[in-house]
Amino acid sequence: MPRKVFSSQAYRHKVVLVSGGCSGIGRALALRFARAGARLAILDLDQAALDSLVQHLRDHLGGEALGLRCDVADADAVERAVALAVERFGGIDVLVNNAGITHRGTFAETGLGVFRKVMAVNFFGAVHCTRAALPSLLERRGQIVVLSSLTGFAPLLYRSAYNASKHAVMGLTQTAALEYFKQGIRVNAVCPGPIETPMSLHGFGSADALHAMMAQTPAGRAGQPDEVVQPVLFLLSQAASYISGQGLTVDGGYTVQ
C-alpha cells in the first residue's frame, strides 16, 4: 500500500523547528505544520511578526508554538534558542533551515561585506541551526530539510553572493546526508525558483520584474509559497525514506528551458 505523504494529523506531537518562519515560505510551512498537529519552534529576527504568528497559530489553529527572536548568523544566539526549544518541548524531530537573505548587484559592485553577510545568514545560519539541533535530532532520528534555491544549480545573473551561498548550502546538505543517513537522519534540500515572497520581490525590485521574468518560463508565472510546502513535506515523509542528499528543484521549469 502506498505511504501517505501527508495527513491532517501527520505531525501530531512532533516538534518542528523552522528558521525564518514569519514570512514567505517559512510562514507557509509554519501554518501547514500547525494544522498537522506539530508543536512549533519558530526562529526569526522580527519580534512583532513572531508574536503575531504565534498568537495566530494558537487562536486560529489551536497550535502550540514558541517564538524565538534569533539572528541565525550568531552561533551563540542559535544555541540559546535551540536550547529553549528543547527545554520547552523535550526535543526536536524536524529541522527546516529556511532563513535567508538576498542581494542583487554585479560581482564588481558586491563588496566583501555583502558576501560575508549573505554567507553568514544563508550558509552559516544553516550550519548553526543544524549543529545546535543535531544532538536532539540524533536522539529522535529526526529529519532535516534545507531551503536552498535553483541558484544552487543554475546561478542567476547579478547575484554572485546569493549564488555562492546556495552552492555552499547544497554542499552542506550532501555532506550531512553522507554522514548521518546510517544514524537515521535524512538531509535534503528544496530548491525553489522565484517564488512570490517578500524576499523575492525585494531581490527583483518589484512584482512586475518578477512576473516578467517568470512569464518566460514553461509555467508562465511565479510560484506561490504553498507550492514549495508540499515538496518539503514529501522529503520529510516516509514516502521519501530512501532519499537523502538531494536537491529538489521547484521552479516552474526554469532550469530546463
Secondary structure by P-SEA (a helix, b strand, c coil): cccccccccccccbbbbbcccccaaaaaaaaaaaaaccbbbbbcccaaaaaaaaaaaaacccbbbbbbbcccccaaaaaaaaaaaaaacccccbbbcccccccccccccccaaaaaaaaacaaaaaaaaaaaaaaaaaaacbbbbbbccccccccccccaaaaaaaaaaaaaaaaaaaccccccbbbbbbbbcccccaaaaaaaccaaaaaaaaccccccccccaaaaaaaaaaaacccccccccbbbbcccccccc
